[in-house]
Amino acid sequence: MIKNILLILILTLVIQTSKADDVSEFEIEGLSVNDNLIDYVSKSEIENSFINATYYQNKKFAVIFINTSSNKYDRFQITLKTNDKKYRIYALEGIIDFDKNIQGCLTKKKEIFNDLNSVFSNLKIVHNDAVYDGDMSGESFSYGTWFYFKNGGYASITCTEMGEKVRNDFGWTDELSIGISNQEFMDYLRSEAY
């Protein structure tokens, strides 16, 4: 089942990105950076998502989780500015659970990378395996690959292996994420977020 879902995911990404020169042309389930989330999801669902939002240090941006009826993703993680009532999307991730199966996640990540690399052959690619910044205990590890667009922003494929503390405290699980970010949020991560 997961193999079929990921095959559909890969084919969808390849079709949706075949002409993408700009990160905003890259879509995940019809959503992209710079879109207004309010055009896709009800205001009450967005506001309810803020109850369990994660905020960056200065609270300029918040990460919310939207459940999905998608057969490709288990959930979406969307980054918005905290006071923006149009809910413009600055970063978006489609997440697939791979709990306690990090090897399976890494195998699928490699397959997706090979497919996207053939589409994004002219973009700068960075591989970075490191401690996962989202886990303050330092126990979680992330295996990431980024495709940097010439006009700014990036697409990413990441497998994250969660540590025991965040598993126990928050219920976090190992996951595969396909993400996109616009240049403004990328600059924020580099200069202000931590």
JOCOR-V867052 format. One record per residue. N is the residue number from 0. PHI is phi in whole degrees, 0 to 359 (NA if undefined). PSI is psi in whole degrees, -180 to 180 (NA if undefined). Layout:
N,PHI,PSI ; N,PHI,PSI
This chain:
0,NA,-52 ; 1,298,-34 ; 2,297,-43 ; 3,294,-41 ; 4,298,-45 ; 5,291,-33 ; 6,297,-44 ; 7,299,-44 ; 8,302,-49 ; 9,298,-46 ; 10,297,-40 ; 11,297,-45 ; 12,297,-42 ; 13,297,-45 ; 14,295,-43 ; 15,286,-20 ; 16,251,2 ; 17,299,-23 ; 18,242,15 ; 19,279,110 ; 20,258,-16 ; 21,234,142 ; 22,301,-30 ; 23,288,-11 ; 24,273,-11 ; 25,275,123 ; 26,243,148 ; 27,236,111 ; 28,53,40 ; 29,84,-7 ; 30,261,149 ; 31,214,166 ; 32,295,151 ; 33,77,-7 ; 34,286,159 ; 35,264,119 ; 36,301,-31 ; 37,299,-20 ; 38,283,-12 ; 39,240,-28 ; 40,228,145 ; 41,295,152 ; 42,301,-41 ; 43,294,-37 ; 44,294,-40 ; 45,296,-49 ; 46,297,-37 ; 47,294,-32 ; 48,293,-27 ; 49,291,-17 ; 50,299,-38 ; 51,249,26 ; 52,291,155 ; 53,252,132 ; 54,250,145 ; 55,286,166 ; 56,311,-47 ; 57,267,6 ; 58,62,21 ; 59,289,-37 ; 60,237,150 ; 61,232,148 ; 62,252,123 ; 63,245,160 ; 64,244,129 ; 65,244,125 ; 66,288,152 ; 67,230,151 ; 68,266,9 ; 69,297,145 ; 70,268,4 ; 71,257,-33 ; 72,235,151 ; 73,277,-30 ; 74,193,167 ; 75,245,143 ; 76,244,121 ; 77,235,133 ; 78,257,126 ; 79,230,159 ; 80,285,142 ; 81,296,-34 ; 82,252,18 ; 83,267,112 ; 84,280,-8 ; 85,269,-11 ; 86,56,52 ; 87,297,136 ; 88,274,122 ; 89,260,-30 ; 90,210,150 ; 91,214,137 ; 92,226,133 ; 93,265,128 ; 94,242,135 ; 95,239,126 ; 96,288,135 ; 97,227,45 ; 98,301,130 ; 99,56,32 ; 100,218,54 ; 101,296,-32 ; 102,295,-41 ; 103,298,-40 ; 104,298,-47 ; 105,296,-36 ; 106,296,-46 ; 107,293,-37 ; 108,300,-43 ; 109,296,-42 ; 110,298,-45 ; 111,295,-42 ; 112,303,-48 ; 113,300,-41 ; 114,293,-46 ; 115,291,-35 ; 116,298,-34 ; 117,289,-28 ; 118,278,-42 ; 119,261,43 ; 120,295,-19 ; 121,258,11 ; 122,261,154 ; 123,289,132 ; 124,242,134 ; 125,232,128 ; 126,257,133 ; 127,212,113 ; 128,256,124 ; 129,201,170 ; 130,302,136 ; 131,286,119 ; 132,299,-29 ; 133,290,-13 ; 134,253,105 ; 135,294,-18 ; 136,285,-19 ; 137,78,10 ; 138,273,-19 ; 139,268,154 ; 140,228,143 ; 141,237,136 ; 142,245,102 ; 143,238,152 ; 144,225,134 ; 145,238,139 ; 146,250,114 ; 147,265,124 ; 148,281,145 ; 149,295,-31 ; 150,271,8 ; 151,106,152 ; 152,88,177 ; 153,208,162 ; 154,244,148 ; 155,219,156 ; 156,230,125 ; 157,219,135 ; 158,254,131 ; 159,238,127 ; 160,259,114 ; 161,278,143 ; 162,281,167 ; 163,296,-38 ; 164,298,-50 ; 165,289,-27 ; 166,297,-48 ; 167,287,-43 ; 168,283,-38 ; 169,237,-8 ; 170,76,19 ; 171,293,146 ; 172,230,160 ; 173,301,143 ; 174,207,157 ; 175,251,131 ; 176,232,140 ; 177,249,120 ; 178,228,161 ; 179,220,150 ; 180,215,143 ; 181,275,171 ; 182,295,-39 ; 183,300,-45 ; 184,289,-36 ; 185,300,-44 ; 186,296,-40 ; 187,299,-44 ; 188,300,-36 ; 189,284,-28 ; 190,244,-31 ; 191,237,-24 ; 192,298,-36 ; 193,242,NA
